[in-house]
Amino acid sequence: MSWKERYLYRFRASRSGSILIVALWSLFFLSGLAMAVAAYVRPQIELARRLKDRVGVYYLAQSGVKKSITEITRNAPPKYDTLKEFLPSGKNDFTKAAMPDGEFYYTLVDEERKININKASYDVLERFFETAAGLSPLQAGEIAACIMDWREKGDQARKNGAKSGYYQTLNPAYPCKNNDFELLEEILMVKGMTPAIFNMIKNRITVYGNGAVNINTADVLVLESLGVKGNLAGKVIGSRNGNDGIEGTDDDNVFLSVDNITDDLRASQNLTQDESSQLANIAASGLLCVRSDNFRGESVGRNTRDSVRIDFVFNRDKAIKFWRQG
């Protein structure tokens, strides 16, 4: 082989080696780029999937809301409401419904079974905090006075109450509202109220309705807060339970009208003259009713990967009064 041939051979071999190295580096670069793109795109795809799931379960939760409203408003407003008409077995059970892409479940309670903190008198509030939260008469009276001051106009505080003069000394400072409560959690801004007390009472207070309590759905503690004393409150619940002793069943006795509450109770319970007078006076004061017009619900939409919860309040006119999604 001549020197020219050897030179060309080495040149071609060197060139082929360079091309191979460039090809390998190109392959390495493209592999790295593909991994980088995949690392960037994968979370975006996962996010898109999660958002799609979130939208899906949101509409499942909405289905529970619509189902709840339909159950209450599908018929003409009744003359009276009882637990069995809208709450399974009178308990806080959830009604479930399976769907092709998941499920939703919901529960309802009427707001008229509760103490309205925008309407209740000082005496009712004081009794309520004693019975429902187990507070001392002094502490219950102070919180009752502060609630009255919070919702009433003017700058003059009641005895043991609080107006802006007190709230402005706090850090952070804020004024006394001097108007109705709009949310249950707003009561936490009132002097004397603590999260522990709130957790004990939150399921027995409301800001909706005209303040009258449905005697067909209220529990013993709420009835006692209205001034229905222990034995009498127990007789009301006993009458509602019927012969099977379980509320929310077809066996329940019903209070048909406010005017006949005493007679309806006397039909199933032995009443003393004092108990009859007591119940008649409470009914005449406007503290009791037999029908509910506002309802609080909780609806949860769920699939295998995600869930959405909606808390809501609506009335018989299908107006949404409160909506919170979580």
Order of alpha helices (4+ residues) and beta strands (2+ residues): alpha-alpha-beta-beta-beta-alpha-alpha-alpha-alpha-beta-beta-alpha-alpha-alpha-alpha-beta-beta-beta-beta
